[in-house]
Amino acid sequence: MKITIINGSPRKSGSTAKILKKMQENFEKKEDVTVSYYDLTDYSLLECSGCLSCYARGVCHLKDNLEDINNNVAESDALIIGSPVYVSNVPGTLKKYIDRGHFVLEQSLYGKYTFAVSTYEIGGSSDVVSILNKLFRISGGIILGNLQIKLPFNSNPLSLPGMEKRLGKTSNHIYNSIKGKKRKKLIDRLFNWFAIRHVIRPYAVKKPKQYKAVLERWAKLNIV
Ligand SMILES: Cc1cc2nc3c(=O)[nH]c(=O)nc-3n(C[C@H](O)[C@H](O)[C@H](O)COP(=O)(O)O)c2cc1C
C-alpha cells in the first residue's frame, strides 16, 4: 500500500506538518505501507502559466520538479493533503500545486483514496476542507473524511489532550478503508460519472489534438 502525504503549509515544522508526520509515523508502523511525504515549500513551484499544453503533452512545460510529485501521486493508493487556513483559504504554496497537479481533466485521483487535514486558529477550516474535498471529488477520488484542528498559532498539536489517540484512530480508519477497498459513496459515483460523461468528456472530444494526453489517460483508466 502506498500513501502520499503532502504538506501544503509554507512552514515545514508547523502545526500541519506535526500532524501529518504523526500520521506518517502511524502508517509506517504497518508492515505493508510505504509513505512518501512532501513539503511543497521545498519545491519552489512556479505558477501555472495557463498555456494548457499539459492537456496535449501530459506534462507541464515549466522547469521545476513538480512532475516528481505528480508521478508519485499517480503510483499511490491514497493522497492526504494537509493545509493551514490562510485567510479562509489554502495558502498560495498549495494553490500553485493544485493548479498544476493535473487533477481534474486528467482525473488524477480516479479510484484513489483521499483525506484532507486542516489546521486553524479562529475559523475557516470548513472552507479549506470544502476546497480540498471538491478537488478530490472532481478529480475522481474516494473521500475518506477529514480532520479540522483548532489550535493557537505556532503551537504543538500533539500536546493537545487526546490528539495522539485521535490521530491513531484516523490513521487506522484510512489504512483499514484502503485495505478493505472501501467503495466510493453512491452520490460521489453518480457525480463523477455525470461530470465525466456530460461535462468533461464532450469538452475534450471536440478537440482531440489539444486534449491528446487527457484522452489517452482516460483510455488507460477505462473511464469512458
Ligand atoms: C497569513 C496567515 C493567514 C491566516 N489566516 C487564518 C484564518 O483565516 N483563519 C484562521 O483560523 N487561522 C488563520 N491563520 C492561522 C493558521 O491557519 C494556523 O495557525 C495554522 O495552524 C498554521 O499552520 P502551520 O503551522 O502548519 O503553517 C493564518 C495564518 C497566517 C500566517
PDBQT file of the ligand as one rigid body, heavy atoms in Angstrom, charges set to zero:
ROOT
HETATM    1  C1  LIG A 301      -1.103  34.592   6.561  1.00  0.00    +0.000 C 
HETATM    2  C2  LIG A 301      -1.907  33.787   7.556  1.00  0.00    +0.000 A 
HETATM    3  C3  LIG A 301      -3.291  33.790   7.455  1.00  0.00    +0.000 A 
HETATM    4  C4  LIG A 301      -4.063  33.084   8.368  1.00  0.00    +0.000 A 
HETATM    5  N1  LIG A 301      -5.429  33.095   8.250  1.00  0.00    +0.000 NA
HETATM    6  C5  LIG A 301      -6.193  32.405   9.148  1.00  0.00    +0.000 A 
HETATM    7  C6  LIG A 301      -7.615  32.404   9.036  1.00  0.00    +0.000 A 
HETATM    8  O1  LIG A 301      -8.221  32.970   8.141  1.00  0.00    +0.000 OA
HETATM    9  N2  LIG A 301      -8.310  31.707   9.975  1.00  0.00    +0.000 N 
HETATM   10  C7  LIG A 301      -7.704  31.021  10.991  1.00  0.00    +0.000 A 
HETATM   11  O2  LIG A 301      -8.374  30.430  11.810  1.00  0.00    +0.000 OA
HETATM   12  N3  LIG A 301      -6.341  30.984  11.089  1.00  0.00    +0.000 NA
HETATM   13  C8  LIG A 301      -5.575  31.648  10.188  1.00  0.00    +0.000 A 
HETATM   14  N4  LIG A 301      -4.206  31.609  10.297  1.00  0.00    +0.000 N 
HETATM   15  C9  LIG A 301      -3.592  30.741  11.317  1.00  0.00    +0.000 C 
HETATM   16  C10 LIG A 301      -3.153  29.412  10.739  1.00  0.00    +0.000 C 
HETATM   17  O3  LIG A 301      -4.129  28.835   9.907  1.00  0.00    +0.000 OA
HETATM   18  C11 LIG A 301      -2.879  28.390  11.845  1.00  0.00    +0.000 C 
HETATM   19  O4  LIG A 301      -2.051  28.925  12.822  1.00  0.00    +0.000 OA
HETATM   20  C12 LIG A 301      -2.271  27.104  11.281  1.00  0.00    +0.000 C 
HETATM   21  O5  LIG A 301      -2.329  26.102  12.260  1.00  0.00    +0.000 OA
HETATM   22  C13 LIG A 301      -0.823  27.300  10.826  1.00  0.00    +0.000 C 
HETATM   23  O6  LIG A 301      -0.377  26.077  10.317  1.00  0.00    +0.000 OA
HETATM   24  P1  LIG A 301       1.172  25.784  10.018  1.00  0.00    +0.000 P 
HETATM   25  O7  LIG A 301       1.881  25.965  11.328  1.00  0.00    +0.000 OA
HETATM   26  O8  LIG A 301       1.197  24.386   9.543  1.00  0.00    +0.000 OA
HETATM   27  O9  LIG A 301       1.606  26.735   8.967  1.00  0.00    +0.000 OA
HETATM   28  C14 LIG A 301      -3.420  32.332   9.405  1.00  0.00    +0.000 A 
HETATM   29  C15 LIG A 301      -2.023  32.328   9.483  1.00  0.00    +0.000 A 
HETATM   30  C16 LIG A 301      -1.270  33.048   8.586  1.00  0.00    +0.000 A 
HETATM   31  C17 LIG A 301       0.238  33.035   8.693  1.00  0.00    +0.000 C 
ENDROOT
TORSDOF 0
